[in-house]
Amino acid sequence: MLAQLVKQFHQLEEKIVLAISADNEEVIYRLDQDLEKTRKKIASLRPEDPEQRRQQVEFLLGILLTGNEQLGETVAFGDVHRLIGEYLSSRDVRHPVSRERLLSERVDEVSNNPSELAALLSGECSTDLFASNLRISIIGLDNIYHRTSCGNAAFYGCKPNDIAERHVGDLIGAKRFEGRARSYLEQCYQGKSLQYYHLLDHQGEAEKTTIMSCEMIPHCPTGSDVRGAVVIMRDVTLECTKPDQIELAGLN
């Protein structure tokens, strides 16, 4: 999740540069707000291990140095950076990084490049990816599932083969498909990568909130034209602050 948020932060920075070039103050203001929201998400993230905490701290220190390069040259700042590193190292109990987490990070690394993502999903990691608990699916231009992971199938209480060759609307429900999913898929088929959020409906559990991130990337196997969409679902509830949850409350 950290890698995804950092990528999102840098993408917003690039958009701000373009908005400044176009002298569009309204867009600059909106993007600045989105940038600060993303920074807060990164700051409030609960890392899985000390190494991810170190990456989180270094990223936030990097933001602190932006526009104040002289601070990074001071002895005091160097001492703070060193002490933080020593503290994190002292707490590192060296838990082995899970194979699944490595796969998730690899997906995050290439998710902004459809060709590289397609190569990953069809390469030597393919079997491990689709056998994992990650929720990944490949959907064709006809809105039919071509392939889905064990994690996604388990979410629906079935096996991957039970989902293959099924229409998206049959699986997620016609209301949800026609309400938003279809429109997003059609945009993805046109070559646009996008991300949106929705709330899971917990029947009889009004106090329970689960926020899902849905990322759609054009599926371009072997450098071809778009053949469908790669859909990646993630539970981001723990990464969302209380204001985020309130803002997302109308998305279910």
Rosetta blueprint (number, residue, H / E / L):
1 M L
2 L H
3 A H
4 Q H
5 L H
6 V H
7 K H
8 Q H
9 F H
10 H H
11 Q H
12 L H
13 E H
14 E H
15 K H
16 I H
17 V H
18 L H
19 A H
20 I H
21 S H
22 A L
23 D L
24 N L
25 E H
26 E H
27 V H
28 I H
29 Y H
30 R H
31 L H
32 D H
33 Q H
34 D H
35 L H
36 E H
37 K H
38 T H
39 R H
40 K H
41 K H
42 I H
43 A H
44 S H
45 L L
46 R L
47 P L
48 E L
49 D L
50 P H
51 E H
52 Q H
53 R H
54 R H
55 Q H
56 Q H
57 V H
58 E H
59 F H
60 L H
61 L H
62 G H
63 I H
64 L H
65 L H
66 T L
67 G L
68 N L
69 E H
70 Q H
71 L H
72 G H
73 E L
74 T L
75 V H
76 A H
77 F H
78 G H
79 D H
80 V H
81 H H
82 R H
83 L H
84 I H
85 G H
86 E H
87 Y H
88 L H
89 S H
90 S H
91 R L
92 D L
93 V L
94 R L
95 H L
96 P L
97 V L
98 S L
99 R H
100 E H
101 R H
102 L H
103 L H
104 S H
105 E H
106 R H
107 V H
108 D H
109 E H
110 V H
111 S L
112 N L
113 N L
114 P H
115 S H
116 E H
117 L H
118 A H
119 A H
120 L H
121 L H
122 S H
123 G L
124 E L
125 C L
126 S H
127 T H
128 D H
129 L H
130 F H
131 A H
132 S L
133 N L
134 L L
135 R E
136 I E
137 S E
138 I E
139 I E
140 G E
141 L L
142 D L
143 N L
144 I E
145 Y E
146 H E
147 R E
148 T E
149 S L
150 C H
151 G H
152 N H
153 A H
154 A H
155 F H
156 Y L
157 G L
158 C L
159 K L
160 P H
161 N H
162 D H
163 I H
164 A L
165 E L
166 R L
167 H E
168 V H
169 G H
170 D H
171 L H
172 I H
173 G L
174 A H
175 K H
176 R H
177 F H
178 E H
179 G H
180 R H
181 A H
182 R H
183 S H
184 Y H
185 L H
186 E H
187 Q H
188 C H
189 Y H
190 Q L
191 G L
192 K L
193 S L
194 L E
195 Q E
196 Y E
197 Y E
198 H E
199 L E
200 L L
201 D L
202 H L
203 Q L
204 G L
205 E L
206 A L
207 E L
208 K L
209 T L
210 T L
211 I E
212 M E
213 S E
214 C E
215 E E
216 M E
217 I E
218 P E
219 H E
220 C L
221 P H
222 T H
223 G H
224 S L
225 D L
226 V L
227 R L
228 G E
229 A E
230 V E
231 V E
232 I E
233 M E
234 R E
235 D E
236 V L
237 T H
238 L H
239 E H
240 C L
241 T L
242 K H
243 P H
244 D H
245 Q H
246 I H
247 E H
248 L H
249 A H
250 G H
251 L H
252 N L
